[in-house]
Amino acid sequence: MGDTIFGKIIRREIPADIVYEDDDVLAFRDLNPQAPVHLLFVPKKPIATLDGATPADAELLGKVLLAAAAYARREGLADQGYRTVINCNEYGGQTVFHLHLHLLAGRQMHWPPG
């Protein structure tokens, strides 16, 4: 599962506030939230970056997206809206090299994001 902090969370070696889990995806609250709701949806299979994903990962990436959308609907976030972000590599703002999707909600988002 990779030797990143996310791999350690998936293996339960370090604690996290887990809000969603299935066979392929784990989601937990971000420790440095940028919005009232800031979750990270992580595939359990270690993929370092979106750029490193292959066609074989398409189904798994779809599961990550769908898990985030289902969570947003279930928690009443979808009606007002939410933002999803996948950072890729240094200039994209990625700091943990285990692909993850940020779900941000609970406030008005602005564009451009930064």
C-alpha positions as CSV (number, residue, x, y, z in Angstrom):
1,M,0.0,0.0,0.0
2,G,3.0,2.3,-0.2
3,D,5.1,3.8,2.5
4,T,3.5,7.2,2.5
5,I,1.4,8.6,5.4
6,F,-1.7,7.5,3.4
7,G,-0.4,4.0,3.2
8,K,0.1,4.0,6.9
9,I,-3.5,5.3,7.4
10,I,-4.8,2.6,5.1
11,R,-2.9,-0.1,7.1
12,R,-4.1,1.5,10.4
13,E,-0.6,2.2,11.5
14,I,-1.5,5.8,12.3
15,P,-4.9,7.2,13.3
16,A,-7.2,9.2,11.1
17,D,-10.8,10.4,11.3
18,I,-12.1,7.9,8.7
19,V,-15.5,8.8,7.2
20,Y,-15.8,6.3,4.4
21,E,-14.3,2.9,3.4
22,D,-15.0,0.2,0.9
23,D,-12.7,-2.5,-0.6
24,D,-10.9,0.0,-2.9
25,V,-11.2,3.5,-1.3
26,L,-10.7,5.1,2.0
27,A,-11.7,8.7,3.0
28,F,-10.7,10.7,6.0
29,R,-10.7,14.3,7.2
30,D,-7.7,16.4,6.2
31,L,-5.6,17.5,9.2
32,N,-5.1,20.9,7.6
33,P,-8.6,21.8,6.4
34,Q,-9.0,24.5,3.8
35,A,-12.8,24.5,4.1
36,P,-15.4,23.6,6.8
37,V,-15.5,20.1,5.1
38,H,-12.2,18.9,3.7
39,L,-11.9,15.2,3.1
40,L,-9.3,13.1,1.3
41,F,-10.5,10.2,-0.8
42,V,-7.6,7.7,-1.4
43,P,-7.4,4.6,-3.5
44,K,-6.1,1.7,-1.4
45,K,-3.9,0.7,-4.3
46,P,-0.8,3.0,-4.2
47,I,-0.6,5.2,-7.3
48,A,1.9,8.0,-6.8
49,T,0.4,10.6,-9.0
50,L,-2.4,11.1,-11.5
51,D,0.3,11.2,-14.2
52,G,1.4,7.8,-13.1
53,A,-2.0,6.2,-13.5
54,T,-2.5,3.8,-16.4
55,P,-5.6,2.7,-18.3
56,A,-5.6,-0.3,-16.0
57,D,-6.4,2.1,-13.2
58,A,-9.5,3.7,-14.9
59,E,-12.0,1.7,-12.9
60,L,-10.3,2.4,-9.6
61,L,-10.1,6.2,-10.4
62,G,-13.8,6.1,-11.2
63,K,-14.5,4.5,-7.9
64,V,-12.7,7.3,-6.1
65,L,-14.7,9.9,-7.9
66,L,-18.0,8.1,-7.3
67,A,-17.2,7.6,-3.7
68,A,-16.6,11.3,-3.2
69,A,-19.9,12.2,-5.0
70,A,-21.9,9.7,-3.0
71,Y,-20.5,11.0,0.2
72,A,-21.3,14.6,-0.8
73,R,-24.9,13.6,-1.6
74,R,-25.3,11.5,1.6
75,E,-24.0,14.3,3.8
76,G,-26.2,17.0,2.2
77,L,-23.3,18.8,0.5
78,A,-24.3,18.3,-3.1
79,D,-27.2,20.8,-3.3
80,Q,-25.0,23.8,-2.4
81,G,-22.0,22.3,-4.2
82,Y,-18.5,21.2,-3.5
83,R,-15.1,21.2,-5.1
84,T,-13.0,18.2,-5.9
85,V,-9.2,18.6,-6.6
86,I,-6.4,16.2,-7.5
87,N,-3.0,17.8,-7.3
88,C,-0.2,16.3,-9.4
89,N,3.5,16.7,-8.7
90,E,5.4,19.6,-7.2
91,Y,4.0,22.5,-9.3
92,G,0.5,21.1,-9.0
93,G,0.8,21.3,-5.2
94,Q,1.0,17.6,-4.4
95,T,2.8,16.9,-1.1
96,V,1.9,13.3,-0.5
97,F,2.8,11.0,-3.3
98,H,-0.1,8.7,-3.1
99,L,-2.9,9.9,-5.4
100,H,-5.8,11.4,-3.5
101,L,-8.9,13.5,-4.2
102,H,-9.7,16.5,-2.0
103,L,-13.4,17.1,-1.4
104,L,-14.0,20.6,-0.1
105,A,-17.4,22.0,0.9
106,G,-19.2,24.1,3.4
107,R,-18.2,27.5,2.0
108,Q,-18.3,29.5,-1.3
109,M,-15.3,28.5,-3.4
110,H,-13.6,31.0,-5.6
111,W,-11.8,30.9,-9.0
112,P,-9.0,30.9,-9.7
113,P,-8.1,28.6,-6.8
114,G,-4.5,29.7,-6.4
